[in-house]
Amino acid sequence: AAGTSHFESKRELIRFVWLSSPVFFVYFLIRLLRGSALFSTYLILGAVCILNYANNKKISFTGEPISFNDILSGVNLGVAIKYITQETCVVIFIFIVLGFFLFMLGRNFPTSRKNNLLLFSLFMLTIPFSFSAYFKTILGETNPIAQRVNLLGVKYDVIYFSWDWPYNVNAHGLPMHLIQTSVRKSIPTASREEKEYFSRGKSSAVDASSKTIIYILCESCWYDNDNFKDYFQPLLNAGYKTFRAKSPLYGGGTANAEFEMLTGLPSNSGVLSGIIYQEYASLIKNNANTLPNILHN
């Protein structure tokens, strides 16, 4: 029993360090940029408070936590400005003044060369933990190092739950969640040959704009002649036709399969990552060649 207790405490310690590594990474980075220990700690605490405030605001409005893209998006910044009050401006002013005071005070306590070397070593040590989510993207999913990191992530329960952001924040904390949601593959630009191929296929497509089509996607439900058919009979009586589709994904990935069914766009293309409608929704144009657009136009 004592051995098990020791193992669990060691595992939890490693997991805590891993999940906290983004905070340590930023702290050591500020220290290496000549920030004092007091000033660096002050900035970290201020950033954590601001991010938690923004996260709680978004959850209260949408039920979803903030993501890395929310921080970078200019549109979201415009929304955030609307919630700035006079009290908020006063708090920001006090924060800046106090930060300036701590910065000037910290200049009286320079970091020694020996301590700088220690800070640099700790900084380098936090990098693989902080950016462990990037190993697959940078090295490739079949790379032995990336696979080893993934196995360790499973062991210490730091794997990204891309299909459930609220749970991911609760399980891993907001700092690691922001790092994990920052891992998004960039969409490559189509070549001239690919654009010509797409144009040829689009010009030969059957015109469906004159038809009224009602498309119902029912996930995780089924029937046969002996079970549950009565529940679906009203749809059949109304003239609906049925077909079955087997999802190629499970365990949280069905959202991407549904995305393919509803839009006609691919999700498993090798150049996209995560839950498509969350990660790339802002990049899909209003005139995209999707099933709803084809039927609408």
C-alpha positions as CSV (number, residue, x, y, z in Angstrom):
1,A,0.0,0.0,0.0
2,A,2.9,2.3,0.8
3,G,4.4,1.7,-2.6
4,T,1.2,2.5,-4.4
5,S,0.8,5.7,-2.4
6,H,4.3,6.7,-3.3
7,F,3.7,6.0,-7.0
8,E,0.4,8.0,-7.1
9,S,2.1,11.0,-5.4
10,K,5.0,10.8,-7.8
11,R,2.6,10.6,-10.8
12,E,0.5,13.5,-9.5
13,L,3.7,15.6,-9.0
14,I,4.9,14.9,-12.6
15,R,1.4,15.6,-13.9
16,F,1.2,18.9,-12.0
17,V,4.6,20.0,-13.3
18,W,3.5,19.1,-16.8
19,L,0.2,20.9,-16.7
20,S,1.8,23.9,-15.1
21,S,4.7,24.0,-17.5
22,P,3.2,26.8,-19.7
23,V,3.2,29.1,-16.6
24,F,6.7,28.1,-15.7
25,F,7.8,28.7,-19.3
26,V,6.5,32.3,-19.4
27,Y,7.9,33.0,-15.9
28,F,11.4,31.8,-16.8
29,L,11.2,33.6,-20.1
30,I,10.5,36.9,-18.4
31,R,13.3,36.3,-15.9
32,L,15.7,35.7,-18.8
33,L,14.6,39.0,-20.3
34,R,15.9,40.7,-17.1
35,G,12.7,40.8,-15.2
36,S,13.1,40.5,-11.5
37,A,11.5,37.6,-9.6
38,L,8.9,39.9,-8.0
39,F,8.0,41.6,-11.3
40,S,7.8,38.3,-13.2
41,T,5.5,36.8,-10.6
42,Y,3.4,40.0,-10.7
43,L,3.0,39.7,-14.5
44,I,2.1,36.0,-14.3
45,L,-0.5,36.5,-11.6
46,G,-2.0,39.5,-13.6
47,A,-2.1,37.4,-16.8
48,V,-3.8,34.5,-15.0
49,C,-6.4,36.8,-13.5
50,I,-7.2,38.4,-16.8
51,L,-7.4,35.1,-18.7
52,N,-9.6,33.6,-16.0
53,Y,-11.9,36.6,-16.1
54,A,-12.2,36.4,-19.8
55,N,-12.8,32.7,-19.6
56,N,-15.5,33.0,-17.1
57,K,-17.2,35.7,-19.1
58,K,-17.2,33.6,-22.3
59,I,-18.5,30.5,-20.4
60,S,-21.3,32.5,-18.9
61,F,-22.4,33.7,-22.4
62,T,-21.6,30.6,-24.6
63,G,-21.0,27.7,-22.3
64,E,-17.5,27.3,-24.0
65,P,-14.1,28.3,-22.6
66,I,-11.8,30.6,-24.4
67,S,-9.2,29.2,-26.9
68,F,-5.9,30.4,-28.2
69,N,-7.6,31.8,-31.3
70,D,-9.9,33.9,-29.1
71,I,-6.8,35.8,-27.8
72,L,-5.4,36.4,-31.3
73,S,-8.7,37.2,-33.0
74,G,-9.3,40.9,-33.6
75,V,-13.0,40.3,-33.8
76,N,-13.0,39.0,-30.2
77,L,-10.9,41.9,-29.0
78,G,-13.6,44.2,-30.4
79,V,-16.2,42.3,-28.4
80,A,-14.1,42.4,-25.2
81,I,-13.8,46.2,-25.4
82,K,-17.5,46.5,-25.1
83,Y,-17.3,45.1,-21.5
84,I,-14.7,47.6,-20.3
85,T,-16.2,49.9,-17.7
86,Q,-14.8,52.9,-15.8
87,E,-14.0,50.5,-12.9
88,T,-12.1,48.3,-15.3
89,C,-10.1,51.3,-16.6
90,V,-9.2,52.2,-13.0
91,V,-8.0,48.6,-12.2
92,I,-5.9,48.6,-15.4
93,F,-4.3,51.9,-14.5
94,I,-3.5,50.7,-11.0
95,F,-2.1,47.5,-12.4
96,I,0.2,49.3,-14.8
97,V,1.4,51.8,-12.2
98,L,2.1,49.1,-9.6
99,G,3.8,47.0,-12.3
100,F,6.1,49.9,-13.2
101,F,6.9,50.4,-9.6
102,L,7.8,46.7,-9.2
103,F,9.9,46.8,-12.4
104,M,11.9,49.7,-11.2
105,L,12.3,48.2,-7.7
106,G,13.5,44.9,-9.3
107,R,16.3,46.7,-11.1
108,N,18.1,47.1,-7.7
109,F,18.4,43.3,-7.4
110,P,20.1,42.0,-10.6
111,T,20.3,38.3,-11.3
112,S,23.7,36.8,-10.9
113,R,25.4,34.9,-13.8
114,K,25.1,31.6,-11.9
115,N,21.3,32.1,-11.4
116,N,20.9,33.0,-15.0
117,L,22.4,29.7,-16.0
118,L,20.0,28.0,-13.7
119,L,17.1,29.9,-15.1
120,F,18.1,29.1,-18.6
121,S,18.4,25.4,-17.7
122,L,14.9,25.4,-16.2
123,F,13.6,27.3,-19.1
124,M,14.9,24.7,-21.6
125,L,13.5,21.9,-19.4
126,T,10.0,23.4,-19.5
127,I,9.9,23.6,-23.4
128,P,9.1,19.9,-24.2
129,F,6.5,19.8,-21.4
130,S,4.9,23.1,-22.4
131,F,4.7,22.3,-26.1
132,S,4.2,18.5,-25.9
133,A,1.0,19.0,-28.0
134,Y,3.2,20.1,-30.9
135,F,5.3,17.0,-31.2
136,K,2.9,15.2,-33.6
137,T,2.5,18.3,-35.8
138,I,6.2,19.0,-36.1
139,L,7.6,15.5,-36.2
140,G,4.7,13.6,-37.7
141,E,2.3,11.1,-36.1
142,T,4.5,8.1,-37.0
143,N,7.7,9.6,-35.5
144,P,9.0,7.5,-32.6
145,I,9.6,10.5,-30.4
146,A,6.1,11.9,-31.0
147,Q,4.6,8.5,-30.3
148,R,6.6,8.2,-27.1
149,V,5.4,11.6,-26.0
150,N,1.8,10.7,-26.8
151,L,2.1,7.5,-24.6
152,L,3.5,9.6,-21.8
153,G,0.6,12.0,-22.3
154,V,-1.8,9.2,-21.9
155,K,0.0,7.9,-18.8
156,Y,-0.1,11.2,-17.1
157,D,-3.5,12.3,-18.4
158,V,-2.5,15.3,-20.4
159,I,-4.0,14.3,-23.7
160,Y,-6.0,17.1,-25.4
161,F,-9.8,16.5,-25.4
162,S,-10.4,18.5,-28.6
163,W,-14.1,17.5,-28.8
164,D,-14.9,18.7,-25.2
165,W,-13.3,22.0,-24.4
166,P,-15.1,22.6,-21.0
167,Y,-13.9,19.2,-19.8
168,N,-10.4,19.8,-21.2
169,V,-10.1,23.1,-19.1
170,N,-11.3,21.3,-16.0
171,A,-9.0,18.4,-16.5
172,H,-5.8,20.2,-17.6
173,G,-6.2,23.8,-16.5
174,L,-6.6,26.9,-18.6
175,P,-2.8,27.5,-19.4
176,M,-2.4,24.0,-21.0
177,H,-5.7,24.3,-22.7
178,L,-4.6,27.5,-24.5
179,I,-1.4,25.7,-25.6
180,Q,-3.4,22.7,-26.9
181,T,-5.9,24.8,-28.8
182,S,-3.0,26.7,-30.4
183,V,-2.0,23.6,-32.3
184,R,-3.9,24.1,-35.6
185,K,-2.5,23.2,-38.9
186,S,-2.5,26.0,-41.5
187,I,-4.7,25.4,-44.5
188,P,-2.4,25.2,-47.6
189,T,-3.0,27.3,-50.7
190,A,-4.5,25.3,-53.6
191,S,-2.2,25.0,-56.6
192,R,-3.3,26.1,-60.1
193,E,-3.9,22.5,-61.2
194,E,-6.1,21.8,-58.1
195,K,-8.1,25.0,-58.8
196,E,-8.7,24.0,-62.4
197,Y,-9.7,20.4,-61.3
198,F,-12.2,21.8,-58.8
199,S,-13.6,24.2,-61.4
200,R,-14.1,21.4,-63.9
201,G,-15.9,19.3,-61.3
202,K,-18.1,22.2,-60.2
203,S,-19.2,23.0,-63.8
204,S,-20.3,19.5,-64.4
205,A,-22.3,19.1,-61.2
206,V,-26.0,18.5,-61.4
207,D,-28.1,21.5,-60.7
208,A,-30.1,20.9,-57.5
209,S,-31.2,24.4,-56.8
210,S,-34.7,23.8,-58.1
211,K,-35.4,21.0,-55.6
212,T,-36.5,21.2,-52.0
213,I,-34.4,18.8,-49.9
214,I,-34.8,18.3,-46.2
215,Y,-31.7,16.6,-44.8
216,I,-32.0,15.0,-41.3
217,L,-28.9,13.6,-39.6
218,C,-29.7,11.3,-36.7
219,E,-26.6,10.3,-34.8
220,S,-26.3,7.2,-32.6
221,C,-29.8,5.9,-33.4
222,W,-31.0,3.0,-35.5
223,Y,-34.1,0.9,-36.1
224,D,-35.0,-2.3,-38.0
225,N,-38.3,-4.1,-38.7
226,D,-38.4,-5.4,-35.1
227,N,-37.1,-2.5,-33.1
228,F,-38.0,1.2,-32.9
229,K,-39.4,1.4,-36.4
230,D,-42.6,2.9,-35.1
231,Y,-40.7,6.0,-34.0
232,F,-39.4,6.6,-37.5
233,Q,-42.6,5.6,-39.4
234,P,-44.1,9.1,-39.4
235,L,-41.1,10.3,-41.4
236,L,-41.4,7.4,-43.8
237,N,-45.2,8.1,-44.2
238,A,-44.3,11.7,-45.1
239,G,-42.2,10.4,-48.0
240,Y,-38.8,10.6,-46.5
241,K,-36.2,8.1,-47.8
242,T,-33.7,6.6,-45.5
243,F,-30.1,5.4,-45.8
244,R,-27.5,4.2,-43.4
245,A,-24.0,5.6,-42.9
246,K,-21.3,4.1,-40.7
247,S,-19.2,6.7,-38.9
248,P,-15.5,6.3,-39.6
249,L,-14.8,7.9,-36.2
250,Y,-15.8,7.3,-32.6
251,G,-14.8,8.4,-29.1
252,G,-15.3,12.1,-29.7
253,G,-14.4,12.2,-33.4
254,T,-18.0,11.9,-34.7
255,A,-18.3,15.6,-34.8
256,N,-16.0,15.6,-37.8
257,A,-18.0,12.8,-39.5
258,E,-21.1,14.8,-39.0
259,F,-19.4,17.9,-40.4
260,E,-18.6,15.9,-43.6
261,M,-22.2,14.6,-43.8
262,L,-23.8,18.0,-43.4
263,T,-21.4,20.1,-45.5
264,G,-19.9,17.7,-48.0
265,L,-16.4,19.1,-47.0
266,P,-13.7,16.7,-46.0
267,S,-12.4,16.6,-42.5
268,N,-9.8,13.8,-42.7
269,S,-7.6,15.5,-45.3
270,G,-4.2,15.3,-43.6
271,V,-3.9,19.1,-43.5
272,L,-6.5,19.9,-40.8
273,S,-6.5,19.1,-37.1
274,G,-8.9,19.1,-34.2
275,I,-12.7,19.6,-34.4
276,I,-13.2,21.3,-37.8
277,Y,-16.2,23.5,-37.0
278,Q,-14.4,24.8,-33.9
279,E,-10.9,25.3,-35.3
280,Y,-11.7,26.5,-38.8
281,A,-15.2,28.0,-38.7
282,S,-14.0,31.5,-39.2
283,L,-12.0,30.5,-42.3
284,I,-15.0,28.9,-44.2
285,K,-16.3,31.6,-46.5
286,N,-20.0,32.2,-46.9
287,N,-19.9,31.2,-50.6
288,A,-18.0,27.9,-49.9
289,N,-19.0,25.0,-52.1
290,T,-21.0,23.1,-49.5
291,L,-24.2,21.1,-49.7
292,P,-26.3,23.8,-48.0
293,N,-25.0,26.5,-50.4
294,I,-25.6,24.3,-53.5
295,L,-29.1,23.5,-52.4
296,H,-29.8,27.1,-51.4
297,N,-28.5,28.7,-54.6
